[in-house]
Amino acid sequence: MFYQSRLIEREEVAHATIAVRIERPDGFEFRAGQYIDVMARDLPFQDALGPVRSLSIASPPGEDHLELVMRVRDTAFKQALATLPPGGELAIEGPFDDLGFDPAPGRELVFIAGGVGITPFLSVLREAARDGRELRATLFYSNQRPEDAVGLDELRRFEDEIPGFRLVATMTRIGESARAWDGETGRIGIELLERHLPSIVGPGYYMAGSAPFVSERMN
């Protein structure tokens, strides 16, 4: 179903990364972990990628706005969204469901996120924190540098606010960072999972990130 929406505000949330908050249209319902297609109008220029992007919703169900997170690139769509004034109109379609988040009660979960692939998990975790609900999940979150990580401080707070939740953040290019880092380094793989999980067999796994990130983890 198509809906009309308007931009509320933008905020830089990591290096070259913005959170875009838009009005939640009347009648729009979604579950944590879902995404929408967003159509930008009046593109500043045209390119082969077109005016539509699929973006996961970072805000939890029940909020009066929808939060979307994206890296800022030199594409017509992203430049349009990065420069759209408050009140500017957008069309959205959805929601749709790639993550398929519907865990069995009490089952241990493993979330694996790369870069802005954290977005659907933010929705899931924000909902759990808001509701004061247990979520037995370990989040493995990979970025090149701390500067690139969306919501890192918020995710650390969730370890105290959400019973059963643990964060394992790792950086793959920490040598290029201007910030101190005493956490994990390197890519997410079996070795990292085995160090932090009682067993890699048994939990329900959910993964989100760029196509190369997901493909590399699946092979």
Secondary structure as GFF3:
##gff-version 3
##sequence-region A 1 219
A	DSSP	beta_strand	2	14	.	.	.	ID=ss1
A	DSSP	beta_strand	17	23	.	.	.	ID=ss2
A	DSSP	beta_strand	35	40	.	.	.	ID=ss3
A	DSSP	beta_strand	52	56	.	.	.	ID=ss4
A	DSSP	beta_strand	65	71	.	.	.	ID=ss5
A	DSSP	alpha_helix	76	83	.	.	.	ID=ss6
A	DSSP	beta_strand	89	96	.	.	.	ID=ss7
A	DSSP	beta_strand	109	114	.	.	.	ID=ss8
A	DSSP	three_ten_helix	115	118	.	.	.	ID=ss9
A	DSSP	alpha_helix	119	131	.	.	.	ID=ss10
A	DSSP	beta_strand	137	143	.	.	.	ID=ss11
A	DSSP	three_ten_helix	146	148	.	.	.	ID=ss12
A	DSSP	alpha_helix	152	161	.	.	.	ID=ss13
A	DSSP	beta_strand	165	171	.	.	.	ID=ss14
A	DSSP	three_ten_helix	174	176	.	.	.	ID=ss15
A	DSSP	beta_strand	184	185	.	.	.	ID=ss16
A	DSSP	alpha_helix	190	196	.	.	.	ID=ss17
A	DSSP	beta_strand	204	208	.	.	.	ID=ss18
A	DSSP	alpha_helix	211	218	.	.	.	ID=ss19
###
